[in-house]
């Protein structure tokens, strides 16, 4: 009887410690993966239930981020560097998702880029990546 009780106790503890295999809500980041200089970038994030796109601290400042829902699974995002600065390679924004394990379901596509003097740049010269922080 005592062995059965210990066995049940250990089985219960193992179940309680497991992740249950369900979705894990959290945040994904958008990373600028290019050395080209940009003052601002407009891109769209596509994927299920993109929520709360925000800027993250980058060194001594935070990029200004503006976003608008453009469809059921699409958010358009504009990221601006502070005056006198340019966007640096690295994380430029983050967004909340219902399951971080589904990061591969999200894409970020560059639509427009303004250079340091606000002249339009060629968008395909700029690469974005989505990842877990």
C-alpha positions in Angstrom: 0.0 0.0 0.0 2.8 2.3 0.9 4.5 1.7 -2.5 1.3 2.4 -4.3 0.9 5.7 -2.5 4.5 6.8 -3.3 4.0 5.8 -6.9 0.8 7.9 -7.2 2.6 10.8 -5.5 5.5 10.6 -7.9 3.2 10.3 -10.9 1.2 13.3 -9.8 4.4 15.4 -9.3 5.6 14.4 -12.8 2.3 15.5 -14.4 2.3 18.8 -12.4 5.9 19.6 -13.5 5.2 18.9 -17.2 4.4 21.7 -19.6 1.2 20.0 -20.7 2.1 20.5 -24.4 -0.2 23.4 -24.8 0.4 26.8 -26.3 2.8 29.1 -24.4 1.9 32.8 -24.8 4.7 35.2 -24.9 6.7 37.6 -27.1 8.5 37.3 -30.4 11.1 39.9 -31.6 11.7 41.5 -35.0 15.4 41.8 -35.8 16.9 44.0 -38.4 19.6 41.8 -39.9 21.4 44.3 -42.2 24.2 46.9 -41.9 22.4 49.4 -44.3 21.6 52.7 -42.7 17.9 53.6 -42.2 16.1 56.3 -40.3 12.8 54.6 -40.5 11.3 51.3 -41.8 7.8 50.2 -42.6 7.0 46.5 -42.6 4.2 44.1 -42.1 4.0 41.2 -39.7 1.8 38.3 -40.8 0.7 35.4 -38.6 -2.0 34.3 -36.3 -3.2 36.8 -33.6 -0.3 39.3 -33.7 -0.9 41.6 -30.7 0.7 44.6 -29.0 3.6 45.5 -31.2 6.1 47.6 -29.1 9.6 49.0 -29.2 12.3 47.7 -27.0 15.2 49.5 -25.3 18.2 49.6 -27.7 21.3 51.0 -26.0 20.4 54.3 -24.5 17.1 54.8 -26.4 13.9 53.2 -27.6 12.7 53.2 -31.2 9.3 54.8 -31.7 6.9 52.1 -33.0 3.5 52.7 -34.6 1.3 49.8 -35.6 -2.1 49.3 -37.2 -4.1 46.2 -37.7 -4.2 45.7 -41.5 -6.2 42.5 -41.7 -7.2 39.5 -39.5 -3.6 38.2 -39.5 -1.6 41.2 -40.6 -0.2 44.2 -38.7 1.6 47.1 -40.5 4.4 48.5 -38.4 6.5 51.7 -38.7 9.7 52.0 -36.6 11.5 55.3 -36.3 15.0 56.0 -34.9 15.4 59.0 -32.6 16.4 62.3 -34.2 20.1 62.2 -35.4 20.3 58.4 -35.2 19.7 55.4 -37.5 18.2 52.0 -36.9 21.0 49.6 -35.8 21.2 45.9 -36.6 19.4 44.0 -33.9 16.0 43.9 -32.3 13.8 46.8 -33.5 10.4 45.7 -32.2 8.5 42.9 -30.3 5.0 41.6 -30.4 2.8 39.4 -28.2 1.6 36.0 -29.6 -0.6 33.3 -28.1 2.1 30.6 -28.7 5.8 31.3 -29.0 6.3 27.8 -30.1 4.7 28.7 -33.4 7.3 31.4 -34.3 7.8 29.8 -37.7 4.1 30.8 -38.5 5.1 34.5 -38.5 6.8 36.6 -41.2 8.0 40.2 -41.4 8.2 41.8 -44.9 9.8 45.1 -45.5 7.6 47.5 -47.4 9.4 50.9 -47.3 12.6 52.3 -45.9 13.8 55.9 -45.4 17.5 56.5 -45.3 19.3 58.9 -42.9 18.2 61.9 -45.1 14.7 60.5 -45.4 15.2 59.5 -49.0 13.5 56.3 -49.9 15.8 53.2 -50.0 15.4 49.9 -51.9 13.4 47.7 -49.5 15.0 44.4 -50.6 18.4 45.6 -49.2 16.9 45.3 -45.7 16.3 41.9 -44.1 14.1 41.2 -41.1 13.9 38.1 -39.0 11.4 36.9 -36.3 12.6 34.9 -33.3 12.0 34.2 -29.7 13.9 36.5 -27.4 
